Amino acid sequence: MATIHIFSSSAPRLLFPSSKNSQPLSHSNKRSKLLLLCLSSRNGIECPVPQEQQPINEYQSLSTSFPFSWAAGDVVEFGSRLFVVGFSFALFVGLPVAWFGTVGAQSEPAKRIVCAASSGVLAVTFAVVRMYLGWAYVGNRLLSATVEYEETGWYDGQIWVKTAEILARDRLLGSFSVKPVLGRLKITLVGLVACLVAWAFIFINIDDSYLTSRETGVRAIPGAYNDESARSFEPDAFCGEPDLQ
């Protein structure tokens, strides 16, 4: 197996150890060592791009910021955090708005609960979309052979072509660390969209069943005008007209 070197100002570092000198690493150990070596060598390579605009520094900042760090963590922890966010939004925002912000909520409680649950799923969807856009931006800058940066402001934008060493380092980091996160976020978005479609289907069915039950029964709404109730209270007004039955 060939040995790949990442050069810095001090001494060369081995990206993957040679099979003659050490034992083969597992996939997780290779990924961890790759990340540590890439981050440890970033300061030894000359680069005109400001520190905060370098793709590898943007990756490090994104992976530790809220809420983008959720996507790079454990799968169970990532899912539980999204569930807590969606449940909290549905309980404290969606349900009060659906219950007290509409007329006749007491007569249709199932529809209000569905609306509240849908609002929670929608809030989580927006959060995941924001995470995906952030990770996709950093991933594109890592995998690209050029880096767009600003020296002092938007009016003096520059483009810097990466050296072979920096390009190899950034692409390895993007392939092994960013792409798995993007794949997880894509799967999450597909699941959230499926949940929204399911809630919409349930909402439509509840609405149809409610209208059907109202049409088959008495079409009077409590507190509203109805010919049948008016006939019972004012029979003289309907004198000579045939009975509705």
C-alpha positions in Angstrom: 0.0 0.0 0.0 1.4 3.4 -1.0 2.3 5.9 1.7 0.8 9.4 1.3 2.5 12.3 3.0 1.1 15.6 4.1 3.9 18.1 4.3 4.1 20.9 6.9 6.8 23.3 8.0 8.3 20.9 10.5 8.4 17.3 9.2 6.4 15.0 6.9 3.4 13.2 8.5 2.1 9.9 7.4 -1.5 9.9 6.3 -1.8 6.1 6.4 0.9 4.0 8.0 2.9 1.6 5.9 2.0 -2.0 6.2 5.7 -2.8 7.0 5.8 -0.6 10.1 2.5 -1.0 11.7 -0.7 -3.1 11.8 -3.6 -2.2 9.5 -6.2 0.2 11.1 -9.9 -0.3 11.2 -12.2 2.0 9.2 -13.1 4.2 12.2 -9.5 4.5 13.3 -8.4 5.5 9.8 -11.1 8.1 9.7 -10.1 9.6 13.1 -6.4 9.6 12.3 -7.1 11.2 8.9 -9.1 14.0 10.5 -6.5 14.6 13.2 -3.6 14.7 10.7 -5.5 17.1 8.4 -6.3 19.5 11.2 -2.8 19.3 12.7 -1.2 20.2 9.3 -3.4 23.1 8.3 -1.1 25.8 9.9 2.1 24.5 8.2 0.9 25.2 4.7 1.3 28.7 3.2 -2.1 29.9 2.0 -3.2 33.5 1.0 -6.8 32.8 2.1 -7.6 34.3 5.5 -7.8 31.8 8.3 -11.5 32.1 8.9 -12.2 31.6 5.1 -10.1 28.5 4.6 -12.3 25.5 3.9 -10.6 23.3 6.6 -11.2 26.0 9.2 -14.7 26.4 8.1 -15.2 22.7 8.5 -13.8 22.8 12.0 -16.0 25.7 12.9 -19.1 24.1 11.4 -18.6 20.8 13.1 -18.6 22.4 16.5 -21.4 25.0 16.0 -25.1 24.7 16.9 -27.0 23.0 15.4 -24.7 21.7 12.6 -22.7 19.6 15.0 -25.8 17.4 15.6 -25.6 16.0 12.1 -21.9 14.9 12.6 -22.6 13.1 16.0 -24.2 9.8 16.9 -27.2 8.7 14.9 -29.3 8.0 18.0 -28.4 11.3 19.5 -29.1 13.1 16.3 -32.6 11.6 16.0 -33.5 12.2 19.6 -32.5 15.9 19.3 -34.7 16.3 16.3 -37.6 14.6 18.0 -37.3 16.9 21.0 -37.2 19.9 18.8 -40.3 18.8 16.8 -42.2 17.7 19.9 -41.5 20.9 21.8 -42.5 23.1 18.8 -45.7 21.2 18.3 -46.6 21.3 22.0 -45.7 24.9 22.9 -46.3 26.6 19.5 -48.3 24.5 17.1 -51.0 23.2 19.5 -51.9 26.6 21.1 -52.1 28.3 17.7 -54.3 25.5 16.3 -56.5 25.2 19.3 -57.1 28.9 20.3 -56.4 30.5 17.0 -59.3 28.9 15.1 -63.0 28.8 15.6 -64.7 25.6 16.6 -61.6 23.8 17.7 -63.5 21.9 20.4 -65.8 20.3 17.8 -62.8 19.1 15.7 -60.0 18.2 18.2 -58.4 15.6 15.9 -57.8 18.1 13.2 -56.1 20.5 15.6 -53.8 17.8 16.9 -52.8 16.8 13.4 -52.1 20.5 12.6 -49.9 20.8 15.7 -48.0 17.6 14.8 -47.5 18.8 11.2 -46.1 22.1 12.5 -43.5 20.2 14.6 -42.4 18.1 11.6 -42.3 21.3 9.5 -40.0 23.0 12.0 -37.7 20.0 12.1 -37.6 20.0 8.3 -36.5 23.6 8.2 -33.8 22.9 10.7 -32.5 19.9 8.7 -32.6 21.9 5.5 -30.5 24.6 7.2 -28.0 22.0 8.3 -27.8 20.5 4.8 -27.1 23.8 3.2 -24.3 24.6 5.6 -22.6 21.2 5.2 -23.1 21.3 1.5 -21.4 24.7 1.3 -18.3 23.5 3.3 -18.2 20.3 1.4 -18.1 22.0 -2.0 -15.3 24.3 -0.8 -13.3 21.3 0.4 -13.8 19.3 -2.8 -13.2 22.3 -5.2 -9.8 22.9 -6.6 -10.2 26.7 -6.1 -11.2 28.8 -3.1 -13.1 32.0 -3.4 -12.3 34.4 -0.6 -12.4 38.1 0.3 -9.4 40.0 1.5 -11.2 42.8 3.3 -14.7 42.9 2.0 -17.2 41.9 -0.7 -15.7 44.3 -3.2 -12.2 42.7 -3.4 -13.1 39.0 -4.0 -10.2 36.8 -5.1 -9.8 33.2 -6.3 -7.0 31.0 -5.1 -6.0 27.8 -6.8 -5.2 25.1 -4.2 -1.8 23.4 -4.3 -1.7 19.6 -4.9 -1.0 19.0 -1.2 -3.9 21.1 0.1 -6.3 19.8 -2.6 -5.5 16.2 -1.6 -5.9 17.0 2.1 -9.2 18.9 1.6 -10.7 16.2 -0.7 -9.9 13.4 1.7 -11.5 15.4 4.5 -14.5 16.1 2.4 -14.9 12.6 1.2 -14.5 10.9 4.6 -16.1 13.4 6.9 -18.6 15.7 5.0 -20.1 13.3 2.5 -21.4 10.8 5.2 -23.0 13.8 7.0 -24.7 14.9 3.8 -26.0 11.4 3.2 -27.5 11.2 6.6 -29.2 14.6 6.2 -30.6 13.5 2.8 -32.2 10.4 4.3 -33.6 12.5 7.2 -35.2 15.0 4.7 -36.8 12.1 2.8 -38.3 10.8 6.0 -39.5 14.2 7.1 -41.2 14.8 3.7 -42.9 11.4 4.0 -44.2 12.4 7.4 -45.6 15.6 6.1 -47.4 13.8 3.3 -48.8 11.3 5.8 -50.1 14.1 8.1 -51.7 15.9 5.1 -53.4 12.6 4.1 -54.7 12.1 7.6 -55.9 15.7 7.8 -57.8 15.4 4.5 -59.5 12.1 5.6 -60.5 13.6 8.9 -62.1 16.6 7.0 -63.9 14.3 4.6 -65.3 12.1 7.3 -66.4 15.1 9.3 -68.3 16.6 6.3 -69.9 13.2 5.5 -71.2 12.8 9.1 -72.6 16.3 9.0 -74.4 15.7 5.7 -76.0 12.5 6.7 -77.3 13.9 10.0 -79.0 17.2 10.8 -77.4 20.0 8.9 -78.0 22.5 11.7 -75.1 24.2 13.5 -75.7 25.0 17.1 -76.5 28.7 17.4 -77.1 29.2 13.7 -80.2 29.6 11.6 -82.0 26.4 10.4 -85.3 26.0 8.6 -86.4 23.1 10.7 -85.7 24.8 14.0 -87.3 28.0 12.7 -90.5 26.1 11.8 -90.8 24.7 15.3 -90.5 28.1 16.9 -92.4 30.1 14.3 -95.0 27.8 12.7 -97.1 30.8 11.5 -94.3 32.0 9.3 -94.4 28.7 7.4 -98.2 28.4 7.1 -99.2 26.9 3.8 -95.7 25.7 2.9 -95.1 21.9 2.6 -93.2 20.2 5.3 -89.6 19.7 4.7 -90.0 16.0 5.4 
